[in-house]
Amino acid sequence: MKNNCPQVVVQNFFEPCILFLLLEKPSYGYDIQKQLKEKCTCEVNTGNLYRCLSRMQKLGYIERSGAKSELGPKRYMYTITESGKDYLNGWIISLEKQRKIISILINNYKKIL
């Protein structure tokens, strides 16, 4: 969680969001960045996105395949792996637990107001 922030932000939350998007369908980096904003309300700068994609590829959570582009340089398609699906499932379980803990705090806070 980030300190001194008016919003609750889970550190590296865009990782499970990326995996979720790739679970729906394989995609290119630019499309992932666009979908993160539209479907997950997550804004990630381009450098952080590609560093994250590279790290997740090295960890075996995603695979990257190159494809020629008529519009410019080679583009890379990203696909989630079975290991990535397991990692995403772990994130979801953890987020569900955190949601329960956060809900308890919010409910207890509202009771004393």
N, C-alpha and C positions, 0 to 999 in steps of 0.2 A: 504494500500500500504506500502511496506517496504521502508524505507529511505536509501539513499546512495547505491542504487542497480542499476547496469547497465540494469537490466531487470525490466519491470513493473510486479509486483507480487501482485495479489489481495489476501489479507489475507484470509485464510481458503478457498481458491479456490478449494481445493480438495474435499470439502463437496459437491458442486453441481456435481463435476465430479463423485464422488462415487454414488450419486443418479442417475445420467445419466446412469452409467454402470448397476446399479440394475434395471433401467427402461428397459434396453435391455434384461436382464435376471438375475434371482437370482444367487448369487455366494458366494464362500467361501472367507475369509479374504485374504489368500495367492493369490488367483486369482484376487481379487480386486486390490491388490497392484501391481501385474504384469500388469493388464489392465490399471491402472492409468498411468503407465509409457508409455505403448504402444499407447493408444488411446488419452490420454489427456496431454502427455508430463509432467506429474506431478510425482515428486518423493517424497514419504512420508515414513519416517522411520516407522518401524513396531509398535513401541510404540504409536506414534501419530495416526497411522491408527486405532489401536484398541481402543484408547481413544475416537477418533471421532466416531467410530461405536457404542461404548457404549453410548455416549452422544446422538447420533441421535436415538438410540433405546429408551432411556429414554424419549426423546421428542416425540416419536411416529412416527418418519419419516421412520423408518425401523423396521422390525421384524427379530428375530433370532430364528432358530430352530436347535436343535442338531441332529447329525447323527453319528452313529458309523463308525469308520474308520478302515479298515484292516491294514493300514500302521502305526497306532499309536493312540494317544489320540483322544477323541471325537472331531469332526469338527462341525463348526457352519455355516449354510447356512443363508445368509442375503437376505431379500426381501424388496422392497420398498412398503410403504403403501400409501393409498390415501392422507393422510396428507403429506407424503414425496413428492408425486407428486405435490401437491399444493406449497410446500416449494421450490421445484426445479423450478416450473413455476415462482415464485417470484424472484428467483435468475436470471433466464433468462431475465425477464423484466428489472431488475436492471442492468444487464450486457449490455443489448442493449442500455439503457440510457447512461451508462458510455462510451460505444464505440462511441456514437454520440458526447459526450463532448470531448473525447480524439481526435477524428477525426477533430473536429473544431480547436482545439489547433494545431495539426500537420499541417493542411492545412494553417492556418494563419501564422504559423512559416515559412513554405515553401514559402509563398508569399513575405515575407520580406527579404529572402536570396538573 
